[in-house]
């Protein structure tokens, strides 16, 4: 029995969930999202909650059950509160600046790297070494934050690079000196 899939999704006040055919649309104060679920799953709405049901106890149906429930719950959370990822630039001279909608990164290359966010994603640069990626779609927020991090991943010797705020970088010792004796 899928423990995640069995849980009902509470729909808070101010959020509208509509189910038509194989598509779920969630509209809230922060925005609107849509998701087309697998035809084997059954999604229904009753008195302030959304329920996801599966036809059989086969392994792939159990997997889809939990996945579908999680994705719909993330949509409800996204249009209610939104999602955000924070990144930190670590390194001498590493800095970020916001130009229009895009962010410009100076991270040790011979040229600045400019990144344009996709539709529905907002970027904020509160200071020169912090980037905040915000949006209603959890997957898009995480994907764009990962793309920014991939410009200069943290390296293990000096720890320089772009990392998530809560990320810990395992440091390696440098080159050992030659021992004579």
C-alpha positions in Angstrom: 0.0 0.0 0.0 1.4 3.4 -1.0 1.6 5.5 2.1 2.1 8.8 0.2 -0.7 8.1 -2.3 -3.3 7.3 0.3 -3.1 10.7 2.0 -5.7 13.3 1.0 -4.5 16.6 -0.3 -5.9 19.5 1.7 -7.0 22.4 -0.5 -6.6 25.7 1.5 -9.0 28.6 1.1 -8.3 30.8 -1.9 -7.1 27.8 -4.0 -9.3 26.5 -6.8 -8.7 22.9 -8.1 -10.5 21.7 -11.2 -10.3 18.2 -12.7 -11.3 17.8 -16.4 -10.6 14.4 -18.0 -6.9 13.6 -17.3 -5.9 17.1 -16.4 -5.7 18.9 -13.0 -5.6 22.7 -12.9 -4.7 24.4 -9.7 -5.2 28.2 -9.4 -4.2 30.2 -6.3 -3.0 33.6 -5.2 0.5 33.1 -6.5 -0.4 31.7 -10.0 -1.8 28.8 -11.9 -0.5 25.3 -12.7 -1.7 22.4 -14.8 -0.7 18.7 -14.8 -1.8 15.8 -17.0 -1.8 12.6 -15.0 -1.6 9.0 -16.1 -4.8 7.5 -17.5 -4.6 4.6 -15.0 -4.9 6.9 -12.0 -8.2 8.3 -10.7 -8.2 11.9 -9.2 -11.4 13.2 -7.6 -12.3 16.1 -5.4 -14.6 16.0 -2.4 -15.3 18.5 0.3 -12.0 20.5 0.4 -9.7 17.6 -0.4 -8.3 15.9 -3.5 -8.0 12.1 -3.5 -5.8 10.0 -5.8 -6.7 6.3 -6.3 -5.1 3.5 -8.2 -6.8 0.5 -10.0 -4.6 -2.3 -8.8 -1.7 -3.1 -6.4 0.8 -3.7 -9.2 4.2 -2.2 -8.6 3.9 0.4 -11.4 0.5 1.5 -10.2 1.8 1.9 -6.7 4.6 4.1 -8.0 2.3 6.2 -10.1 -0.1 6.6 -7.2 2.5 8.2 -4.9 4.0 10.3 -7.7 0.6 11.7 -8.9 -0.4 12.6 -5.3 3.0 14.3 -4.6 2.9 16.3 -7.8 -0.6 17.6 -7.2 0.3 18.4 -3.5 3.4 20.3 -4.8 1.1 22.3 -7.2 -1.2 23.3 -4.3 1.8 24.3 -2.1 3.3 26.2 -5.0 0.3 28.4 -5.8 -0.3 29.0 -2.1 3.2 29.8 -0.8 5.6 29.4 -3.7 9.0 27.8 -3.7 12.5 29.3 -3.5 16.1 28.2 -3.7 19.0 30.3 -2.4 22.5 30.1 -3.9 25.7 31.5 -2.5 28.8 32.5 -4.5 32.1 31.7 -2.7 35.4 32.9 -4.1 37.5 36.0 -4.4 35.8 38.3 -7.0 32.8 36.1 -7.5 29.7 38.2 -7.7 26.2 38.4 -9.2 24.1 41.3 -10.4 20.6 41.6 -11.7 20.1 43.2 -15.1 16.5 43.5 -16.0 15.0 40.0 -15.6 18.3 38.2 -16.0 21.2 37.6 -13.7 24.9 38.3 -14.6 27.5 36.1 -12.9 31.2 37.0 -12.6 32.7 33.6 -11.5 36.3 33.5 -12.6 35.8 33.2 -16.4 37.2 35.7 -18.9 33.7 36.9 -19.6 30.5 37.4 -17.5 27.9 34.7 -17.7 24.3 36.0 -18.3 21.4 33.7 -17.5 17.8 34.4 -18.5 15.1 32.7 -16.3 12.3 30.8 -17.9 8.7 32.1 -17.8 7.3 32.0 -14.3 10.7 32.2 -12.5 11.8 35.3 -10.7 15.4 36.1 -9.6 16.4 38.3 -6.8 20.0 39.3 -5.9 19.8 40.7 -2.3 23.6 41.1 -2.1 26.5 40.5 -4.5 27.1 36.9 -3.3 23.5 35.7 -2.9 21.0 34.6 -5.6 17.3 33.8 -4.8 15.3 31.8 -7.3 11.5 32.0 -6.8 8.5 30.6 -8.5 5.3 28.5 -8.2 6.5 25.4 -10.0 8.8 23.3 -7.7 10.5 21.5 -10.7 11.2 24.7 -12.6 12.7 26.5 -9.5 15.0 23.5 -8.8 16.0 23.1 -12.4 17.0 26.8 -12.9 18.8 26.8 -9.6 20.7 23.7 -10.7 21.6 25.4 -14.0 23.0 28.5 -12.2 25.0 26.1 -9.9 26.4 24.3 -12.9 28.0 27.5 -14.2 30.8 27.0 -11.6 30.2 24.0 -9.3 32.0 24.1 -5.9 35.4 22.5 -6.1 36.7 20.4 -3.3 40.2 21.9 -2.8 39.5 25.6 -2.2 35.7 25.4 -1.9 35.2 28.1 -4.6 32.1 28.1 -6.7 28.3 28.5 -6.6 26.5 26.4 -4.0 23.2 26.2 -2.3 23.0 28.0 1.0 22.5 24.8 3.0 25.0 22.7 1.0 28.2 21.5 2.6 31.2 21.0 0.4 33.6 18.2 1.4 37.1 19.6 1.3 40.1 17.6 0.2 43.6 18.1 1.4 46.0 19.7 -1.1 49.1 18.3 -2.6 51.4 16.7 0.0 55.0 18.0 0.1 57.9 15.7 -0.6 59.4 14.2 2.6 63.2 14.0 2.7 65.0 12.3 5.4 
